Structure formats: C-alpha cells, structure tokens
Amino acid sequence: MINIALCDDNKAFLSILSEMVKRCLSEYNIKYNISDYLSGRVFLEHHKKSPFDVVFLDILLPDSGGFEIAKEIKAVSPGTHIIFVTTESSLVYDSFDFRPFYFVPKASMELLYPKLQHVIKLLISHLSAHTPICIEMPYGEKKYVEPVKIISVQSKANYLYYSIIGADKLCVRGTMDSAMKNLSADFFVRIHNRNIVNMANIQRVDYPNNRVIMCDGREISISKAYKKEFDEIYTKYLRDYS
C-alpha cells in the first residue's frame, strides 16, 4: 500500500490533480490510498501522526510556504518522496535543497496529465527498486535484498553469484533466466551469457572496448551477442531514469 498526500490550496486544481493521479496509478497493479489537503498545516498534523510515502506539494501555499512544509516533512520522515507542483518554474532550482523526487509544472491540463504519467512511472519503478526481493538460499534460508543494492549477477556452472553493495556475495543455485525473472527489466540487463548488471550501478560504459565499469570498480565485458540489446536498453534507461 502506497500512502499518498496531495496538498494544494486551489480546490478546483486539487480535485483535478487527485483524479489524474488516480488514473495514472490505475495502470499499475498496486494498492494505494490518496488524501487531499487544502492546508499545509493540516497536512503536517496528519503527516506527523502517520507519515505519507509520497507527497505532491504546491510550493506557494498561503498558510505555510511549500519549502517550509518540505523542511518539516524531511525532519519527520526523510524517506518521504516529495513531488513539487507549482506555476512558478523559476523556483525549481530552489526546490533542490529539499531533495525532491520530481518537479511538476502546473501547465495546461493537456500537458499536466502526460507529465504525471511520466513522474508516476518513475516513482513506481523507484519504489520497486527499493522493495526487497527474496533470494532463495541453500537449506531453505531466505535473503531479502533491495534490488537497487545489487550490482551484478554472475553465473558459474549451476550457481549464481550476487554482488551486493556493502555486503558479501550471495551464492545460490540457479540459472540466468531464473535470476532475470526475479529482477526488474527497468534496471537489470543481460550483457553476457554469464553476466547481468544493474544499470543504476553502472559507473560508465567503455564503448570502444565493449565493457561496463561498475560502481565497485569491476569491469565486465559486453559480449557481441548482447551488445545491440544492451545499447538499446541502456539508452532507454538513461532517457527514462537519468
């Protein structure tokens, strides 16, 4: 369940925004709850009692500025994703101080909906990347790992070796196909018959030498069989998520 708050002092716009967000979320098989607020202060009272996962926040609130509200949100729940919504595009750079997830301009209704679709797609993928997946270990043991922390998966014989940020490698029996089924295609790509990499953890791509340099410094070759597919998928990843 994703708990979402929408906070804007314009009642008509708030109603439109609420319906648009619901329409965008309906495309995903997830449970969500949306609460609408016309007052930043009232929103904060509720947020302090039960923090929201995501907040669509107007910057120019009359009772408290959006930036002041954002500051208090981060003090209560640093993990809450703030999406600023405003007519004042000149304030976008000031908003970076509060590490917003995204910035949505209040444009025409025709432009607003496609922008929300894009933002919510990114949001769902981001939340998915931070939702632990289960890796079946020997003797029935289970390990839960956030996909964003997986650097790569390497296959040797009948075993898979998961390289994980800040942790020891995990070794399990399995195939590359079974590993890919457990990983999001938005972030993971196969670059070799024995290697899968997390595109979020690619430091850079050495195109002349057909290899990727990962965040842990390892260099992994891109095989000819997967090069075209990798180029297409990584280009799309950079376009959609960078």
Secondary structure as the mmCIF struct_conf table of DSSP 4:
data_model
#
loop_
_struct_conf.conf_type_id
_struct_conf.id
_struct_conf.beg_label_comp_id
_struct_conf.beg_label_asym_id
_struct_conf.beg_label_seq_id
_struct_conf.end_label_comp_id
_struct_conf.end_label_asym_id
_struct_conf.end_label_seq_id
STRN STRN1 ILE A 2 CYS A 7
BEND BEND1 ASP A 9 ASP A 9
HELX_RH_AL_P HELX_RH_AL_P1 LYS A 11 LEU A 25
TURN_TY1_P TURN_TY1_P1 SER A 26 GLU A 27
BEND BEND2 TYR A 28 ASN A 29
STRN STRN2 TYR A 32 TYR A 37
BEND BEND3 LEU A 38 LEU A 38
HELX_RH_AL_P HELX_RH_AL_P2 GLY A 40 LYS A 49
BEND BEND4 SER A 50 SER A 50
BEND BEND5 ASP A 53 ASP A 53
STRN STRN3 VAL A 54 ASP A 58
BEND BEND6 ILE A 59 ILE A 59
BEND BEND7 PRO A 62 SER A 64
HELX_RH_AL_P HELX_RH_AL_P3 GLY A 66 VAL A 76
TURN_TY1_P TURN_TY1_P2 PRO A 78 GLY A 79
HELX_LH_PP_P HELX_LH_PP_P1 THR A 80 THR A 80
STRN STRN4 HIS A 81 THR A 86
BEND BEND8 THR A 87 THR A 87
HELX_RH_3T_P HELX_RH_3T_P1 SER A 89 LEU A 91
HELX_RH_AL_P HELX_RH_AL_P4 VAL A 92 SER A 95
HELX_RH_3T_P HELX_RH_3T_P2 PHE A 96 PHE A 98
BEND BEND9 PHE A 101 PHE A 101
STRN STRN5 TYR A 102 PRO A 105
HELX_RH_AL_P HELX_RH_AL_P5 MET A 109 ALA A 129
TURN_TY1_P TURN_TY1_P3 HIS A 130 HIS A 130
BEND BEND10 THR A 131 THR A 131
STRN STRN6 ILE A 133 GLU A 136
HELX_LH_PP_P HELX_LH_PP_P2 MET A 137 MET A 137
HELX_RH_3T_P HELX_RH_3T_P3 PRO A 138 GLY A 140
STRN STRN7 LYS A 142 VAL A 145
HELX_RH_3T_P HELX_RH_3T_P4 PRO A 147 LYS A 149
STRN STRN8 ILE A 150 LYS A 156
TURN_TY1_P TURN_TY1_P4 ALA A 157 ASN A 158
STRN STRN9 TYR A 159 ILE A 164
TURN_TY1_P TURN_TY1_P5 ILE A 165 GLY A 166
BEND BEND11 ALA A 167 ALA A 167
HELX_LH_PP_P HELX_LH_PP_P3 ASP A 168 LYS A 169
STRN STRN10 LEU A 170 ARG A 173
HELX_RH_AL_P HELX_RH_AL_P6 MET A 176 LYS A 181
TURN_TY1_P TURN_TY1_P6 ASN A 182 ASN A 182
BEND BEND12 LEU A 183 LEU A 183
TURN_TY1_P TURN_TY1_P7 ALA A 185 PHE A 187
STRN STRN11 PHE A 188 HIS A 192
TURN_TY1_P TURN_TY1_P8 ASN A 193 ARG A 194
STRN STRN12 ASN A 195 ASN A 198
HELX_RH_3T_P HELX_RH_3T_P5 MET A 199 ASN A 201
STRN STRN13 ILE A 202 ASP A 206
TURN_TY1_P TURN_TY1_P9 TYR A 207 ASN A 210
STRN STRN14 ARG A 211 MET A 214
TURN_TY1_P TURN_TY1_P10 CYS A 215 ASP A 216
BEND BEND13 GLY A 217 GLY A 217
STRN STRN15 GLU A 219 SER A 221
HELX_LH_PP_P HELX_LH_PP_P4 ILE A 222 SER A 223
HELX_RH_AL_P HELX_RH_AL_P7 LYS A 224 TYR A 241
#
